[in-house]
Structures are given as C-alpha cells and as structure tokens.
Amino acid sequence: MPAKIIVKKATEQADLDTVHAIRHEVFVIEQNCPPELEYEHEDVSHHFLATVDGEPAGACRWRKTENGYKLERFAVLKAFRGFGIGGELVKVVLADLPADANYVYLNSQTHAVPFYSKLGFEVSGPEFEEAGIKHYKMVRK
C-alpha cells in the first residue's frame, strides 16, 4: 500500500517527459493505441503527474474544447493500480478547472464507467469506438 500519493501539475519539461512516458506505456504499448492519436492536442492541454512515494505512477490532462472542459488520458501504470491514484488524479484535475467550467466531460473506456460514475460523472449517449477501444461519453453531474 502506498504511503504517499502526490498529484501535481506538470509544467517542467522533465515532468512532461514523465507524463508522456506513462501515457506511452499504458496507451500505446499496453492498449495498442496509435501514437499519433495519443499525442494530439498536447500544446493546449494542462498536464498532471501522480507519484507514489516519489515514483512516477500516473498521468492525465484537461483541455478546453468547443463543447466545454474535457478530461483526458487518465493512465496509471500497472504496478500502481488499485491504490486510489486514478481518483486522486480526477480530484486534482477537477480542482484545477476554471471556476466557470460548467460543462465538464470525458470519454471513458467502457470498463472504467463505474469508476467515473463514483466520481460524479454520468453516461451521456451510446457506446462508441475510439482508437479501437469501446468508450462512453460521460458528463459531470
């Protein structure tokens, strides 16, 4: 069980490199997502890095879109899953959004819908496929 989970905004290049390495491991290698899809919208996103006892463990980002504020690319390395890191990432990202962020949404992989539901998101619309993986759009209640 991890002693200390820290989630911080990644602004320094070293932290951004770590964020990208985590996402590459989870999405490109583990889930076989095309790299060109994984790295879209990097320059307009706000990135976050989770560490466990000082070790890189997870990453995510948010960005403003024409529809609202989109939470994306939640990734936790295999060795760190099941310890609450994903929930900490979501909490920190939500707290970082602007005060006027009244429409917050994400595209959840189908298996993760119960996780996001517990954190205040609800399914909006039918299941769809993105990067060869089944997803549901979810909106913050």
DSSP file with accessible surface (Angstrom, degrees, kcal/mol):
  #  RESIDUE AA STRUCTURE BP1 BP2  ACC     N-H-->O    O-->H-N    N-H-->O    O-->H-N    TCO  KAPPA ALPHA  PHI   PSI    X-CA   Y-CA   Z-CA
    1    1 A M              0   0  189      0, 0.0    82,-0.0     0, 0.0     2,-0.0   0.000 360.0 360.0 360.0 129.0    0.0    0.0    0.0
    2    2 A P        -     0   0   25      0, 0.0     3,-0.2     0, 0.0    50,-0.0  -0.357 360.0-155.4 -66.8 144.0    1.5    3.4   -1.0
    3    3 A A  S    S+     0   0   91      1,-0.3     2,-0.4    -2,-0.0    49,-0.0   0.848  78.0  21.3 -84.4 -38.7    2.4    5.7    1.8
    4    4 A K        -     0   0  131      2,-0.0    49,-3.0     0, 0.0     2,-0.5  -0.941  58.4-172.0-143.3 115.9    2.2    9.0   -0.1
    5    5 A I  E     -A   52   0A  50     -2,-0.4     2,-0.4    47,-0.2    47,-0.2  -0.926  12.9-177.3-104.3 125.6    0.3    9.8   -3.3
    6    6 A I  E     -A   51   0A  74     45,-2.5    45,-2.9    -2,-0.5     2,-0.5  -0.990   8.6-169.3-124.4 130.9    1.1   13.3   -4.8
    7    7 A V  E     +A   50   0A  23     -2,-0.4     2,-0.3    43,-0.2    43,-0.2  -0.986  16.7 169.5-117.5 127.1   -0.6   14.7   -7.9
    8    8 A K  E     -A   49   0A  96     41,-2.5    41,-2.7    -2,-0.5     2,-0.2  -0.952  40.9 -97.6-135.4 156.7    0.9   17.9   -9.3
    9    9 A K  E     -A   48   0A  78     -2,-0.3     2,-0.8    39,-0.2    39,-0.3  -0.532  38.9-134.7 -69.5 133.4    0.5   20.0  -12.4
   10   10 A A  E     +A   47   0A   5     37,-3.1    37,-0.5    -2,-0.2    -1,-0.1  -0.848  49.8 138.4 -97.4 111.0    3.3   19.1  -14.8
   11   11 A T        +     0   0   97     -2,-0.8     2,-0.2    35,-0.1    -1,-0.2   0.596  47.1  85.1-122.0 -26.5    4.9   22.2  -16.3
   12   12 A E  S  > S-     0   0  129      1,-0.1     4,-2.4     4,-0.0     3,-0.3  -0.534  83.6-120.6 -78.4 147.5    8.6   21.5  -16.3
   13   13 A Q  H  > S+     0   0  120      1,-0.2     4,-2.8     2,-0.2     5,-0.2   0.874 111.6  55.7 -58.5 -39.2    9.9   19.5  -19.3
   14   14 A A  H  > S+     0   0   65      1,-0.2     4,-1.8     2,-0.2    -1,-0.2   0.918 110.5  45.1 -61.4 -41.6   11.2   16.7  -17.1
   15   15 A D  H  > S+     0   0   30     -3,-0.3     4,-2.6     2,-0.2    -1,-0.2   0.901 112.3  51.5 -68.3 -40.2    7.7   16.2  -15.6
   16   16 A L  H  X S+     0   0   30     -4,-2.4     4,-2.6     1,-0.2    -2,-0.2   0.904 108.0  52.6 -63.6 -37.9    6.1   16.4  -19.1
   17   17 A D  H  X S+     0   0   89     -4,-2.8     4,-2.1    -5,-0.2    -1,-0.2   0.904 110.3  48.3 -62.9 -39.5    8.5   13.8  -20.4
   18   18 A T  H  X S+     0   0   42     -4,-1.8     4,-2.4     2,-0.2    -2,-0.2   0.918 109.4  52.4 -66.9 -42.9    7.5   11.5  -17.5
   19   19 A V  H  X S+     0   0    0     -4,-2.6     4,-2.5     1,-0.2    -2,-0.2   0.939 111.5  46.9 -55.5 -48.0    3.8   12.1  -18.2
   20   20 A H  H  X S+     0   0   47     -4,-2.6     4,-2.7     1,-0.2    -1,-0.2   0.879 109.7  53.2 -65.8 -36.7    4.3   11.2  -21.8
   21   21 A A  H  X S+     0   0   61     -4,-2.1     4,-2.3     2,-0.2    -1,-0.2   0.908 110.2  47.7 -64.8 -41.1    6.3    8.1  -20.9
   22   22 A I  H  X S+     0   0    5     -4,-2.4     4,-2.5     2,-0.2     5,-0.2   0.946 114.0  46.2 -63.8 -48.5    3.5    6.9  -18.6
   23   23 A R  H  X>S+     0   0    0     -4,-2.5     4,-3.0     1,-0.2     5,-0.8   0.899 111.4  52.4 -63.3 -38.5    0.9    7.5  -21.3
   24   24 A H  I  X>S+     0   0   72     -4,-2.7     5,-2.6    -5,-0.2     4,-0.6   0.938 110.8  47.9 -61.4 -46.0    3.0    5.8  -23.9
   25   25 A E  I  <>S+     0   0   88     -4,-2.3     5,-2.3     3,-0.2    -2,-0.2   0.937 120.8  35.7 -59.6 -48.2    3.4    2.7  -21.6
   26   26 A V  I  <>S+     0   0    4     -4,-2.5     5,-1.1     3,-0.2    -2,-0.2   0.946 130.5  25.2 -75.6 -50.2   -0.4    2.5  -20.9
   27   27 A F  I  <5S+     0   0   17     -4,-3.0     6,-2.8    -5,-0.2    -3,-0.2   0.938 129.1  32.8 -86.4 -50.2   -2.0    3.5  -24.1
   28   28 A V  I  <<S+     0   0   18     -5,-0.8     4,-0.4    -4,-0.6    -3,-0.2   0.957 131.6  26.5 -76.8 -48.5    0.5    2.8  -26.9
   29   29 A I  I   <S+     0   0   96     -5,-2.6    -3,-0.2     2,-0.1    -4,-0.2   0.976 131.3  32.9 -80.1 -55.4    2.2   -0.3  -25.6
   30   30 A E  I   <S+     0   0   65     -5,-2.3    -3,-0.2    -6,-0.3    -4,-0.2   0.909 133.3  27.3 -71.3 -44.2   -0.4   -1.9  -23.3
   31   31 A Q  S   <S-     0   0   49     -5,-1.1    -1,-0.2    -6,-0.2    -3,-0.2   0.420  98.9-127.4-103.3   0.3   -3.6   -0.9  -25.2
   32   32 A N        +     0   0  139     -4,-0.4    -4,-0.3     1,-0.2    -3,-0.1   0.827  45.6 166.5  61.6  35.2   -2.1   -0.7  -28.7
   33   33 A C        -     0   0   12     -6,-2.8    -1,-0.2    -9,-0.1    99,-0.1  -0.596  46.6 -99.4 -78.0 144.4   -3.4    2.9  -29.4
   34   34 A P    >>  -     0   0   40      0, 0.0     4,-1.7     0, 0.0     3,-1.1  -0.443  27.2-135.0 -63.5 129.7   -1.9    4.6  -32.4
   35   35 A P  H 3> S+     0   0   60      0, 0.0     4,-1.5     0, 0.0    -7,-0.1   0.852 102.3  61.1 -56.2 -35.6    0.8    7.0  -31.2
   36   36 A E  H 34 S+     0   0  137      1,-0.2    -3,-0.0     2,-0.2     4,-0.0   0.837 107.2  45.3 -65.5 -28.9   -0.4    9.8  -33.5
   37   37 A L  H X4 S+     0   0   62     -3,-1.1     3,-1.1     1,-0.2    -1,-0.2   0.854 107.7  58.9 -77.2 -35.0   -3.8    9.8  -31.7
   38   38 A E  H 3< S+     0   0    7     -4,-1.7    -2,-0.2     1,-0.2    -1,-0.2   0.818 107.9  44.6 -64.3 -30.7   -2.2    9.6  -28.3
   39   39 A Y  T >< S+     0   0   71     -4,-1.5     3,-0.8     2,-0.0    -1,-0.2   0.180  80.5 125.4-109.6  22.7   -0.3   12.9  -28.7
   40   40 A E  T <  S+     0   0   86     -3,-1.1    -3,-0.0     1,-0.2    -4,-0.0  -0.465  75.7  12.7 -72.1 150.8   -2.9   15.2  -30.2
   41   41 A H  T >  S+     0   0   73     -2,-0.1     3,-0.8     1,-0.1     4,-0.3   0.665  78.1 141.2  62.3  22.3   -3.7   18.5  -28.5
   42   42 A E  G X   +     0   0   34     -3,-0.8     3,-1.2     1,-0.2    -2,-0.1   0.896  67.1  54.5 -60.7 -41.4   -0.6   18.4  -26.3
   43   43 A D  G 3  S+     0   0  146      1,-0.3    -1,-0.2     3,-0.0    -2,-0.0   0.669 111.0  43.9 -73.1 -16.2    0.1   22.1  -26.6
   44   44 A V  G <  S+     0   0   81     -3,-0.8    20,-0.5     2,-0.0     2,-0.3   0.279  99.0  95.2-109.2  10.8   -3.4   23.2  -25.5
   45   45 A S  E <   - B   0  63A  14     -3,-1.2     2,-0.6    -4,-0.3    18,-0.2  -0.705  68.2-134.0-105.5 154.7   -3.6   20.8  -22.6
   46   46 A H  E     - B   0  62A  68     16,-3.1    16,-1.7    -2,-0.3     2,-0.3  -0.941  32.3-152.3-104.7 118.8   -2.9   21.1  -18.9
   47   47 A H  E     -AB  10  61A  14     -2,-0.6   -37,-3.1   -37,-0.5     2,-0.3  -0.667  11.0-164.0-102.0 151.2   -0.9   18.0  -17.8
   48   48 A F  E     -AB   9  60A   3     12,-2.6    12,-1.5   -39,-0.3     2,-0.4  -0.970   4.4-157.7-135.6 146.0   -0.7   16.3  -14.4
   49   49 A L  E     -AB   8  59A   6    -41,-2.7   -41,-2.5    -2,-0.3     2,-0.4  -0.985   4.8-157.9-125.6 130.4    1.7   13.7  -12.9
   50   50 A A  E     -AB   7  58A   0      8,-3.1     7,-3.0    -2,-0.4     8,-1.7  -0.906  11.4-172.0-105.8 135.3    0.9   11.4  -10.0
   51   51 A T  E     -AB   6  56A  25    -45,-2.9   -45,-2.5    -2,-0.4     2,-0.5  -0.931  13.8-151.8-123.2 151.5    3.7    9.9   -7.9
   52   52 A V  E >  S-AB   5  55A   6      3,-2.6     3,-2.5    -2,-0.3   -47,-0.2  -0.987  84.9 -20.9-122.6 117.1    3.6    7.3   -5.2
   53   53 A D  T 3  S-     0   0   91    -49,-3.0    -1,-0.1    -2,-0.5   -48,-0.1   0.872 131.1 -50.3  49.5  38.5    6.4    7.6   -2.6
   54   54 A G  T 3  S+     0   0   60    -50,-0.4    -1,-0.3     1,-0.2   -49,-0.1   0.327 114.4 118.1  87.6  -8.0    8.3    9.6   -5.2
   55   55 A E  E <  S-B   52   0A 120     -3,-2.5    -3,-2.6     1,-0.1    -1,-0.2  -0.777  73.8-108.6 -94.6 133.9    7.9    7.1   -8.0
   56   56 A P  E     +B   51   0A  48      0, 0.0    -5,-0.2     0, 0.0     3,-0.1  -0.358  51.8 154.7 -58.2 132.8    6.0    8.2  -11.2
   57   57 A A  E     +     0   0A   0     -7,-3.0    20,-2.9     1,-0.4     2,-0.3   0.604  50.7   5.9-134.3 -31.7    2.7    6.3  -11.2
   58   58 A G  E     -BC  50  76A   0     -8,-1.7    -8,-3.1    18,-0.2    -1,-0.4  -0.979  48.7-168.7-157.0 167.7    0.0    8.1  -13.3
   59   59 A A  E     +BC  49  75A   0     16,-2.5    16,-2.7    -2,-0.3     2,-0.3  -0.977  10.5 158.1-156.0 161.0   -0.8   10.9  -15.6
   60   60 A C  E     -B   48   0A   0    -12,-1.5   -12,-2.6    -2,-0.3     2,-0.3  -0.952  15.5-152.3-168.0-178.5   -3.7   12.8  -17.1
   61   61 A R  E     -BC  47  72A   0     11,-2.4    11,-3.1    -2,-0.3     2,-0.3  -0.973   3.8-150.0-156.6 165.9   -4.7   16.1  -18.7
   62   62 A W  E     +BC  46  71A  14    -16,-1.7   -16,-3.1    -2,-0.3     2,-0.3  -0.967  14.9 179.7-136.2 156.5   -7.6   18.5  -19.3
   63   63 A R  E     -BC  45  70A  30      7,-1.8     7,-2.9    -2,-0.3     2,-0.4  -0.987  31.4-111.1-151.5 154.7   -8.2   20.9  -22.1
   64   64 A K  E     + C   0  69A 130    -20,-0.5     2,-0.2    -2,-0.3     5,-0.2  -0.742  40.1 179.5 -85.7 132.1  -10.8   23.5  -23.1
   65   65 A T        -     0   0   19      3,-3.6     3,-0.5    -2,-0.4    -2,-0.0  -0.715  47.6 -94.0-120.9 178.7  -12.8   22.4  -26.2
   66   66 A E  S    S+     0   0  186     -2,-0.2     3,-0.1     1,-0.2    -2,-0.0   0.731 126.8  48.3 -66.9 -18.4  -15.6   24.0  -28.2
   67   67 A N  S    S-     0   0   91      1,-0.2     2,-0.3    38,-0.0    -1,-0.2   0.671 124.3 -85.1 -93.1 -23.2  -18.0   21.9  -26.1
   68   68 A G  S    S-     0   0    9     -3,-0.5    -3,-3.6    34,-0.0     2,-0.6  -0.988  75.5 -19.5 154.5-140.4  -16.6   22.6  -22.6
   69   69 A Y  E     -Cd  64 104A  17     34,-2.9    36,-2.5    -2,-0.3     2,-0.5  -0.915  57.7-159.1-112.0 120.5  -13.8   21.2  -20.5
   70   70 A K  E     -Cd  63 105A  22     -7,-2.9    -7,-1.8    -2,-0.6     2,-0.4  -0.871   6.3-152.3-107.9 124.9  -12.6   17.7  -21.4
   71   71 A L  E     +Cd  62 106A   2     34,-2.7    36,-0.5    -2,-0.5     2,-0.3  -0.793  32.5 169.6 -90.4 135.2  -10.7   15.4  -19.0
   72   72 A E  E     +C   61   0A  11    -11,-3.1   -11,-2.4    -2,-0.4    36,-0.0  -0.944  33.7  26.0-146.4 163.5   -8.4   13.0  -20.9
   73   73 A R  E     -     0   0A  40     -2,-0.3     2,-0.6   -13,-0.2    -1,-0.1   0.806  56.2-178.8  56.9  41.2   -5.7   10.5  -21.0
   74   74 A F  E     +     0   0A  31    -14,-0.1     2,-0.4    -3,-0.1   -14,-0.2  -0.620  12.7 169.1 -71.6 119.0   -6.0    9.1  -17.4
   75   75 A A  E     -C   59   0A   2    -16,-2.7   -16,-2.5    -2,-0.6     2,-0.4  -0.997  20.0-176.6-139.0 130.2   -3.3    6.5  -17.2
   76   76 A V  E     -C   58   0A  23     -2,-0.4   -18,-0.2   -18,-0.2     5,-0.1  -0.998  34.0-114.9-125.7 129.3   -2.0    4.6  -14.2
   77   77 A L    >   -     0   0   37    -20,-2.9     3,-2.2    -2,-0.4     4,-0.4  -0.318  30.2-112.2 -61.7 146.0    1.0    2.2  -14.5
   78   78 A K  G >  S+     0   0  146      1,-0.3     3,-1.4     2,-0.2    -1,-0.1   0.843 114.2  57.2 -48.1 -46.3    0.1   -1.5  -13.9
   79   79 A A  G 3  S+     0   0   81      1,-0.3    -1,-0.3     3,-0.0    -2,-0.1   0.696 110.6  45.0 -63.5 -16.9    2.2   -1.7  -10.7
   80   80 A F  G X  S+     0   0   43     -3,-2.2     3,-0.9   -23,-0.2     5,-0.4   0.321  83.1 120.5-111.9   6.6    0.2    1.2   -9.1
   81   81 A R  T <   +     0   0   98     -3,-1.4    -3,-0.0    -4,-0.4    -4,-0.0  -0.442  66.8  31.5 -75.0 146.7   -3.4    0.2  -10.0
   82   82 A G  T 3  S+     0   0   81     -2,-0.1    -1,-0.2     1,-0.0    -3,-0.0   0.510  90.1  97.8  90.0   6.4   -5.9   -0.3   -7.2
   83   83 A F  S <  S-     0   0   65     -3,-0.9    -2,-0.1   -82,-0.0    -3,-0.0   0.276 101.6 -98.2-109.2   6.8   -4.4    2.2   -4.8
   84   84 A G  S  > S+     0   0   43     -4,-0.0     4,-1.9     3,-0.0     5,-0.2   0.575  83.0 129.2  91.0  10.2   -6.7    5.2   -5.5
   85   85 A I  H  > S+     0   0    3     -5,-0.4     4,-2.6     1,-0.2     5,-0.2   0.918  71.2  53.2 -66.9 -41.8   -4.3    7.0   -7.8
   86   86 A G  H  > S+     0   0   16      1,-0.2     4,-2.4     2,-0.2    -1,-0.2   0.923 108.8  49.9 -59.1 -43.3   -7.0    7.5  -10.5
   87   87 A G  H  > S+     0   0   13      1,-0.2     4,-2.4     2,-0.2    -1,-0.2   0.896 110.0  50.4 -63.2 -39.6   -9.4    9.0   -8.0
   88   88 A E  H  X S+     0   0   66     -4,-1.9     4,-2.4     2,-0.2     5,-0.2   0.905 109.1  52.0 -65.0 -41.1   -6.7   11.4   -6.8
   89   89 A L  H  X S+     0   0    0     -4,-2.6     4,-2.5     2,-0.2     5,-0.2   0.945 110.5  47.9 -59.3 -47.5   -5.9   12.4  -10.4
   90   90 A V  H  X S+     0   0    1     -4,-2.4     4,-2.8     1,-0.2     5,-0.2   0.937 111.7  50.2 -60.6 -45.8   -9.6   13.2  -11.0
   91   91 A K  H  X S+     0   0  117     -4,-2.4     4,-2.0     1,-0.2    -1,-0.2   0.925 113.1  45.1 -58.8 -46.7   -9.9   15.2   -7.8
   92   92 A V  H  X S+     0   0   43     -4,-2.4     4,-1.3     2,-0.2    -1,-0.2   0.916 113.4  49.8 -66.7 -41.3   -6.9   17.4   -8.5
   93   93 A V  H  X S+     0   0    0     -4,-2.5     4,-1.0    -5,-0.2     3,-0.5   0.937 110.5  49.8 -63.9 -44.9   -7.9   17.9  -12.2
   94   94 A L  H >< S+     0   0   30     -4,-2.8     3,-0.7     1,-0.2    -1,-0.2   0.909 110.1  51.2 -60.9 -38.8  -11.4   19.0  -11.2
   95   95 A A  H 3< S+     0   0   87     -4,-2.0    -1,-0.2    -5,-0.2    -2,-0.2   0.772 107.0  55.3 -68.8 -23.9  -10.0   21.4   -8.6
   96   96 A D  H 3< S+     0   0   53     -4,-1.3    -1,-0.2    -3,-0.5    -2,-0.2   0.672  84.5 104.2 -83.7 -17.6   -7.7   22.9  -11.3
   97   97 A L  S << S-     0   0   17     -4,-1.0     4,-0.0    -3,-0.7    -3,-0.0  -0.279  85.0 -92.8 -63.7 150.9  -10.5   23.7  -13.8
   98   98 A P    >   -     0   0   51      0, 0.0     3,-2.0     0, 0.0    -1,-0.1  -0.226  34.9-111.5 -60.3 154.7  -11.6   27.4  -14.0
   99   99 A A  T 3  S+     0   0  117      1,-0.3    -2,-0.1    -3,-0.1    -3,-0.0   0.793 117.4  56.0 -59.0 -29.3  -14.4   28.5  -11.8
  100  100 A D  T 3  S+     0   0  114      1,-0.1     2,-2.0     2,-0.0    -1,-0.3   0.268  70.5 122.5 -90.5  15.4  -16.7   28.9  -14.9
  101  101 A A    <   +     0   0   16     -3,-2.0     3,-0.1     1,-0.2    -1,-0.1  -0.516  24.9 153.7 -77.3  83.6  -16.2   25.3  -16.0
  102  102 A N        +     0   0  155     -2,-2.0     2,-0.5     1,-0.2    -1,-0.2   0.647  60.2  53.4 -92.3 -14.3  -19.8   24.4  -16.0
  103  103 A Y        +     0   0   72     -3,-0.2   -34,-2.9     2,-0.0     2,-0.5  -0.930  67.3 168.8-122.6 105.9  -19.7   21.6  -18.7
  104  104 A V  E     +d   69   0A   4     -2,-0.5    36,-3.1    36,-0.3     2,-0.3  -0.973   8.5 158.9-119.9 129.3  -17.1   19.0  -17.8
  105  105 A Y  E     -dE  70 139A  13    -36,-2.5   -34,-2.7    -2,-0.5     2,-0.3  -0.898  17.3-173.4-145.2 170.1  -16.9   15.7  -19.7
  106  106 A L  E     -dE  71 138A   3     32,-2.2    32,-3.0    -2,-0.3     2,-0.7  -0.966  30.4-116.2-156.5 164.1  -14.7   12.8  -20.7
  107  107 A N  E     - E   0 137A  39    -36,-0.5     2,-0.4    -2,-0.3    30,-0.2  -0.949  37.3-160.7-108.5 108.6  -14.6    9.7  -22.9
  108  108 A S  E     - E   0 136A   1     28,-2.8    28,-2.4    -2,-0.7     5,-0.1  -0.746  21.7-117.7 -92.9 134.3  -14.4    6.7  -20.6
  109  109 A Q  E >>  - E   0 135A  27     -2,-0.4     3,-1.8    26,-0.2     4,-0.5  -0.435  38.3-111.4 -60.1 143.7  -13.3    3.3  -21.7
  110  110 A T  G >4 S+     0   0   46     24,-2.1     3,-1.5     1,-0.3    -1,-0.1   0.877 116.4  54.4 -51.7 -43.5  -16.3    1.1  -21.1
  111  111 A H  G 34 S+     0   0  144      1,-0.3    -1,-0.3    23,-0.3     4,-0.2   0.744 106.5  54.0 -65.3 -20.4  -14.7   -0.9  -18.3
  112  112 A A  G <> S+     0   0   16     -3,-1.8     4,-2.1     1,-0.2     3,-0.3   0.475  76.7  99.0 -94.6   0.3  -14.0    2.4  -16.4
  113  113 A V  H <X S+     0   0   23     -3,-1.5     4,-2.6    -4,-0.5     5,-0.2   0.915  82.1  51.0 -55.9 -46.1  -17.6    3.7  -16.4
  114  114 A P  H  > S+     0   0   77      0, 0.0     4,-1.9     0, 0.0    -1,-0.2   0.898 108.5  53.6 -60.3 -36.2  -18.3    2.5  -12.8
  115  115 A F  H  > S+     0   0   74     -3,-0.3     4,-0.6    -4,-0.2    -2,-0.2   0.955 113.1  41.0 -60.4 -51.6  -15.1    4.3  -11.6
  116  116 A Y  H ><>S+     0   0   22     -4,-2.1     5,-1.9     1,-0.2     3,-0.7   0.844 109.2  60.6 -69.8 -30.6  -16.1    7.6  -13.2
  117  117 A S  H ><5S+     0   0   45     -4,-2.6     3,-1.7    -5,-0.3    -1,-0.2   0.915 101.6  53.3 -60.5 -41.4  -19.7    7.2  -12.0
  118  118 A K  H 3<5S+     0   0  183     -4,-1.9    -1,-0.2     1,-0.3    -2,-0.2   0.731 105.9  55.6 -64.3 -21.9  -18.5    7.1   -8.4
  119  119 A L  T <<5S-     0   0   52     -3,-0.7    -1,-0.3    -4,-0.6    -2,-0.2   0.223 130.8 -87.8 -99.1  12.7  -16.7   10.4   -9.0
  120  120 A G  T < 5S+     0   0   24     -3,-1.7    21,-3.2     1,-0.3     2,-0.3   0.640  86.0 124.5  97.4  16.0  -19.8   12.2  -10.2
  121  121 A F  E   < -F  140   0A   0     -5,-1.9     2,-0.4    19,-0.3    -1,-0.3  -0.817  39.1-160.5-107.1 149.6  -19.9   11.5  -13.9
  122  122 A E  E     -F  139   0A 104     17,-2.6    17,-2.8    -2,-0.3     2,-0.1  -0.969  28.3 -99.5-129.8 147.8  -22.9   10.0  -15.8
  123  123 A V  E     -F  138   0A  65     -2,-0.4     2,-0.4    15,-0.2    15,-0.3  -0.353  33.9-170.3 -62.3 138.2  -23.1    8.3  -19.2
  124  124 A S        -     0   0   54     13,-3.0    13,-0.3     2,-0.1    -1,-0.1  -0.873  53.1 -14.5-134.7  97.3  -24.3   10.6  -22.0
  125  125 A G  S    S-     0   0   46     -2,-0.4     3,-0.1    11,-0.1    -1,-0.1  -0.343  92.4 -39.7 103.7 177.2  -25.1    8.8  -25.2
  126  126 A P        -     0   0  110      0, 0.0    11,-0.4     0, 0.0    -2,-0.1  -0.250  66.2 -87.0 -78.3 164.2  -24.4    5.4  -26.8
  127  127 A E        -     0   0   80      9,-0.1     2,-0.3     7,-0.0     9,-0.2  -0.382  52.0-179.6 -65.2 144.5  -21.2    3.4  -26.6
  128  128 A F  E     -G  135   0A  66      7,-2.7     7,-3.5    -3,-0.1     2,-0.4  -0.927  25.8-112.5-142.3 167.6  -18.7    4.3  -29.4
  129  129 A E  E     +G  134   0A 122     -2,-0.3     2,-0.4     5,-0.2     5,-0.2  -0.887  29.1 173.8-109.1 134.9  -15.3    3.2  -30.5
  130  130 A E  E >  S-G  133   0A  71      3,-2.6     3,-1.9    -2,-0.4    -2,-0.0  -0.987  75.1  -8.9-138.0 126.4  -12.2    5.3  -30.3
  131  131 A A  T 3  S-     0   0   36     -2,-0.4     3,-0.1     1,-0.3    -1,-0.1   0.837 129.5 -57.4  54.9  34.6   -8.7    4.0  -31.2
  132  132 A G  T 3  S+     0   0   56      1,-0.2     2,-0.4   -99,-0.1    -1,-0.3   0.594 117.7 109.5  76.9  10.8  -10.1    0.5  -31.4
  133  133 A I  E <  S- G   0 130A  34     -3,-1.9    -3,-2.6   -23,-0.0    -1,-0.2  -0.960  72.2-115.3-124.1 137.4  -11.5    0.7  -27.8
  134  134 A K  E     + G   0 129A 106     -2,-0.4   -24,-2.1    -5,-0.2     2,-0.3  -0.487  43.3 172.5 -71.6 136.3  -15.1    0.9  -26.7
  135  135 A H  E     -EG 109 128A  13     -7,-3.5    -7,-2.7   -26,-0.3     2,-0.4  -0.920  26.2-149.2-138.0 163.5  -16.0    4.1  -24.8
  136  136 A Y  E     -E  108   0A  63    -28,-2.4   -28,-2.8    -2,-0.3     2,-0.3  -0.993  25.8-122.4-129.8 140.1  -18.9    6.1  -23.4
  137  137 A K  E     -E  107   0A  55    -11,-0.4   -13,-3.0    -2,-0.4     2,-0.4  -0.644  33.5-166.6 -73.8 136.6  -19.1    9.9  -23.2
  138  138 A M  E     -EF 106 123A   0    -32,-3.0   -32,-2.2    -2,-0.3     2,-0.4  -0.986   7.1-158.4-129.7 140.7  -19.6   10.9  -19.6
  139  139 A V  E     -EF 105 122A  19    -17,-2.8   -17,-2.6    -2,-0.4     2,-0.2  -0.935  27.0-109.3-120.2 140.3  -20.6   14.3  -18.2
  140  140 A R  E       F   0 121A 113    -36,-3.1   -36,-0.3    -2,-0.4   -19,-0.3  -0.502 360.0 360.0 -69.4 131.2  -20.1   15.6  -14.7
  141  141 A K              0   0  157    -21,-3.2    -1,-0.1    -2,-0.2   -20,-0.0  -0.344 360.0 360.0 -70.0 360.0  -23.4   15.9  -12.8
